[in-house]
Structure formats: C-alpha cells, structure tokens
Amino acid sequence: MNHTVIAGTGSHIPSVVVPNDAFLQAEFLGPDQKPIPKSNAEILKQFESITGIRERRYVPDGVVTSDIAFDAARKALQSSGVHGEELDYIIVAHNFGDVRAGSLRSDLVPALAARVKNKLEIENPRTVAVDVIFGCPGWLQGVIWADSMIRAGDIRRAMVIGADTLSRISDPHDRDSLIYADGAGATILEARDTKSGILSHCVRSDTLEHSTMLRMGHSYKDESFLEALFLKMEGRKLYKYALQTVAGSIKECLERAHLDIHDVKKVLLHQANGKMDEAILDALYQLYGIDSPPHDIMPMTISWLGNSSVATIPTMLDLICKGEMRGHAIASGDVVVFASVGAGMHINAVVYRQP
C-alpha cells in the first residue's frame, strides 16, 4: 500500500538578523492609539520572557516571498534527488503573497506556486501549481492535501512549500508585531510502498466564534499609514483557544494512527510563542496522565528565528534532517507529530513514521 514519505527538505533563513534591542527606539502604542505606559526596555524584557524570542530574521529589500520559496524549493529538490519535471504538484502555503518593501500591497497574481515553478524552469504542463492560504497551518494543510492525492493514487510526487514575509505586514507601532519574522521551508513528498510515512491527519476550523482573533486591521498610528492594513492579533484569546484545542487534536490524530504518546519521538509544533508551545505540550501529556514531557521531545527555533508562520515547521524539519539542530535527530522508525494552529482559527496535525 502506498504511503506518503518525505523524500527531501530545504529551507531559506533570511540574512537580516533583527535582535530585540533593535526596537528600543520604537514608538509602541495601544489599540486606543495612546502610548503604552512602560519603557521600551520593559516591553522588550516582558516580550522575551513570554515568547522566548531574542531575535528574528527579515528578508532584505528587493527580496519577496516567492524568491525565498524558490530557494527553499531548489534545496529540497537537491536533497531528494527528484527532478522538478517529475513533480505532479507544487503547493505553496503563504498568507500575503509577494509584498515588496515599502509597498504594503499584496501581489497574489499569478499564484506564488506558479512563480516558483517558473523560477525552477519546469516545463511539464502536468505539474500543477497551486497556492494554499490557511493561516499558519497552511504548510501542514498542503501536506495533508498532497497525502490525500497520493493515497488516492492520483499523483506520485508533490512539493509543499511554506513561505511568508511577515515583516512586510507588521505594524511598527504594535508590540505584538515583535513576534513576526520571515522564512521559507520546503518538502518533497512521494508515494512509496511502505508501512511508514504519513499515518494519519486531523483538521478542524473554528470560524464561528474565533475567526477574528487574527485579522487585518489599521495601524495603531493610523495617520502614518492611512488606508494600510496590518496583521492584528488578540493574543490572550488566541493563547486560551490554543490550550483548549491543540492538545486534543494531536491526541485524536495519534488515536487515528493507533498510537500512544509513548510512541512519539518528536513533536514539531508551529513556533508561535515559546510559552504557549510548552503549555500545549504539557496539556498533551496531561491528557495521558503524564505530568512532565520528555525534555528533548520538542525542538524549538523561535528564540532565534521568530514566528515565520507557515515556514516554521518545514524550516525546523529541514534543520533537523540536515543535522543542524544540536540534540535533535529523526531516525528510521521514529514517530513524529506535526501540529499547527493559526488564523481562521484552524488547527491541524499529522502523525508520521520515518521510513
């Protein structure tokens, strides 16, 4: 029986390093457009203690999302040994398209997947190029869709990319924007006759009451940007929602794979907030009556890469596969859980056994 396996990975980590100290002179305002009654040093100290973020990566001027998606794609093809002409699908998960420096406008036509296919110089007209906009869980949703097509026998190979440049849609007067970063990660998925690979997946969309927790809104200093819209977040509500729902979705996904938490070697969570991820992991283990998770089960990149949305999980996976995350490796037979939560609100999870 065909299962979907990860045949190659690639990532693009932007060159511009932005430490928290870079925001010491920023003008942070509240939703009421009034100054926050704290010094920037206090704001930044509190921010780091909550999120774990010390620095993040931004793309330089002149670089857009499709550029870094292409670079990650190129590296993934190289690591897999698959030729671009052999791909049945190119799926690019993002949220804002190509936003050029200083423009504050999303460029979504043609699709980023079409742009990546063009940059890869793939001639095959049967290589379908399509975008996914699903909030931060977009890359994992692309993986789920590709897996469904592979299991159905419709395709054999797909490339799934997650890429965003959140620095281009971050309100410089909103302290929540300190979370956001840029990056891209890519994976090559292919059908193999094996009992390993993707074992199960689980998805939910809670849009009725929670769809506005991440949304586009005006700058907290509106007169500086007039009609421009920036990514806005209701952080406390999002935190509470994630703690109530993500762990249960992961448990459901493990049950669908007929596995237990003791079978899991690694949990790769979307890198949204360090404390939130730790709390989700604790909640997951508590569902199994376990007080403390293993100390090395959840790799973290958020401290130095920030939250690059759809790119966080595939970037982290690539770093692990390339031996670039000390103390973390994935060996044959290891069970890995991927899970994400983000705008929608959407949650998804995948259980994967390394071939």
N, C-alpha and C positions, 0 to 999 in steps of 0.2 A: 504493500500500500504506500502511495506517495505521501510523504510529509514534507513540510517546508523547512529548509535549513538555511542558516546564514552562511553564505559562501565567501563573503568578503565585507570589509568595513573600511570606511575612510572618514576623515573629518577635516574641518578648517577652523583653526583657532586664530582669530584676528590678531593683528600685530600691535594694536594700540592698547597698552595696559593703563587702566584708569583706577588708581587707588582711592580709597575713601577720602584721603586728605585733599584730593583734587576739588572737593566740594566745600571746603572750608569757607570760601568766599561767596557761595551760592546764596540766593535770596529765596528762602523757603517760606511759602505761605500755606495757610489752611484753606479748606473748601470755601470759607467765607471771604477769601482773598485778603485776610489780615495776617500780619507776621506771626509766626509761631513763637510763643514766649519762652524760648530756650535758645542758648547759643548753638551755633552750628557744631561746635566740638561736642556738646552734649547730645545733639541729634544724631551725629555720626557714631558716637560711642554706643548709644542705645540701639541704633540700627544694626551695628555689627553684633551686638550681644544677642539680638533676636534672630537675625537671619544667618549669621555666620559669614557674611560676605565682607572680605577685606579689600577686594579689588574685582574688577570685571574687565572684559575685553570689548573694544569697539572696532569697527572697520574704519579704515582711513577714508578721507574724502576721495571720491572718484570710484569707490567700490560699492556695489549694490548686492542685494540678496542673491540674485541669480548668479553672480560671479563666484560667491563663496560656495553656493550649492554645486556649481560646476566643479570647483576644486575638490570638494569632498567626493563628488561622483567619480572623478578621474582617479582618485586614490583608491576608492572602493573597487573599481574595475581592475586596477592593477593588482590589488591584493587577492582578488578572486580568480584571476586568470580568465575571466569571462570577457569576450569581445562585445563591445557595445551593440554591434549588429545582431547579437544573439538575444538581446533583451526583448521581451514581449510588452513590458510596461515600464514606463518611468513615471513614478508618482512623487511629486514634490509637495510636502506639507509646509505651509507658511501661514502668515496671517495678514500681511500688509503689502505683499508684492514687492516690487522694486521701488524704494523711496530714496531719491537722490539727496545728497547732503544739501540742507538749506531749502528744500522744496516743500516739505510737509505734505506731499501728494503721493498717493499710492498709484503705482503703474502696474496694472494687472492684465494688460492685453499686449502681446499674446501671453498665455499662461507661462509661469516660470518653468514648468516642465518642458514646454516647447522650446524655451530659450536654452535650457540645459542640453536638450537633445541637439539643438543647433550647434552649440559650443563644442559638443562631443563629436560633431560631424558624422552623426549616424544617418545613413541614407535609407535604411529599411522603413518603408511606409507602414509596416505592421507593428512597429514599435510605437505603441500608443503613449502619448504624453499627456498627463492629466494632473491637475492640482487638487489638493485637499486643504480646506480651511475648517479646522475643528478645534481651535484654541491650542493650548499647549499639548493636549493628547494627539495632535494631528499626525506626527510621525508614526506613533503606535497604531493609530487608526489605519494609516496607509499599509502598515504591515499586516493588519487583520484583513483588510480587503484583498491584498495580494495573496495571503494564505488561503482565503476562501476560493479565489480563482484557481490557484494551484491545486487545491484539494478536489475541485470540480473537474479538473483535467482540461480547463480552458487555456491555461498558459503553463510554461515551464520555468520562466525566469522573469524576475522583476527587480528593479532598483527602486528603493524607497529612500527619499532624502527629507531631512528636516532642516530648514534654514530660516533664520529671521535676523533682522537688524533692528532690534527694539530701541536702540539708541536714537533712531531717527523719528520715533513717535513718542518719546519720553518728554513729559512736561518738566522743564528745568526748574520750575517753581514748586513742584510736588515732590516731597521727600520719598513717597512711595516709588518714584522713578529710579531711585538708587538701586533697586533690585535688578533692573533690566540690563541685558547685555546682548551681544551679537555672537553668532556662530552658526556652524553647519555640520551635520553628520549624515553619513550615507551608508546603506547596507545593500548588498546583493542577496536576494532570496532565490532559491531554486528548488525544484522538485527532486527528491531522492527516494529511492525505495529503502526506507529505514523506519524503525520504530521511534527514532529520536526526532529532533526538530520541534516545531510548534505543536504542543499537545492540547492546548485549549486557549480560549479567549473569552472575555466578558466585557460588555459595554453598557453604560447607562447614560441617559441625558435627562437632567432635572431642570427643565426650562421653565416650568410653570411659575415657580417661586424664586428661582435663583439665577435667571438669565441676565440680570443686570449687575451682578456682583463684579464682573469685569466688563467694561464697556468703553466706548469712546466718548470723551467729553471735552469741555473747554478748559483752557489753561487756568490755573489759579491766579494768573496775572493776565486776565483776558485782553486788556488793552494793548498788550505787547504782541498778541498773535491774532486778534480779531476773529476770523471765521475758522481758524485752525482747530483741529480736534486731536486729542492725545489719549493714550490709554489710561484709564482710570480704574481703581480697584477699591473695593470695600474689604480691606484686609482682615478685619476681625471676623466678619461674617464668613468670608472665604475659609479662614482657618478653622472655624467651627464646623462648617459644612464638610471640609476635607476629613476632619477627625471622625465625623459621624458616618462617613460613607466609604472612604477609600479602603480601609482595612477589610470591611465586609465584602467588597467587590473582589479583593485579592483572595479571600478565603473561598468565595464562590468559584473563582477561577481554578483554584487548587482542587476543589472538590470535583469539578468537571473533568479534571485530569486524573482523578482517583489518587491524589497525592495528599500528603500531610505536610505541615510546616517543617517537620523534622527532615523531610526530603530535600528541602531548599538549601542550596549552597550560597546563592547571592540574590539580593533584592535590589534591583535598579529602579529607583523612584525618580520621577521628574524632579529636577533640582530647582525648587521654587523658593524654599525657605528652610534653612537648616533645622531650626527647632521644630517646625511643622513636620518635616520628614521624619525626624526622630520620634515625634509623638505618634505619627501614623504607624511607624514600625512597632512601637510599644503597644499600640492598640491592636495591631495584628496578632502579636504574640499573646496578648491577654485573652483574645478570642479562643486560644488554645490552652488557656490556663497557665501560661508561662509568664513570669514577671519580667525577666530580663532577656532581650535578644542577644545572640552571639555578637561580640564586639566587632567582628570583621565581616559581618554579613552584608552591610550596606555601604558601598563605596560612595564617596562624596566629592564633588568637584566645585560646589557652589562657592567655596571660600575664595577661589581664585578665578573662576570663570563667570560667576554670577548666574542669573537666570536668563538663558537664551531660548526659552520657550521650547518649541519643537525640536531644537537641536541638542537639548541637554542629555537625553538618554542615548541617542546614537553616537554622540561625541564621547560620552563616558564609556560606552561599549567598545568603541574603537581604541581608546587609550588602554583599556584592559587587554584587549586582544593583541595589541602591539607591545605589551609588557611595559607600559609607561605609567602605570599606577602601582606604586610600591605597596606590597602586601595584598594585592588582589590579582587573581587569575581565574580563568574558567577552563577546566579540564574536561576531557571526554567523560560523558556520563553525568556531569553536574547539571542540576536543575536550577534554572534562573527564572526569577519572576521579574517582569517588566510592568510598571504601572504608572499612570499619569492622571492628573486632574487639571482642569483649566476651563477657560471661558466657555460658557454655554448654559449651565455648567455641565461639563462632560467628564466622565471617568472611564478609563479602560485599563485592562490588564491582560497580559499574555503569560502563559507558562511554557517554558522552552527547555528542552533537554539537549545539551551539547552532544553532537554525534561523536 
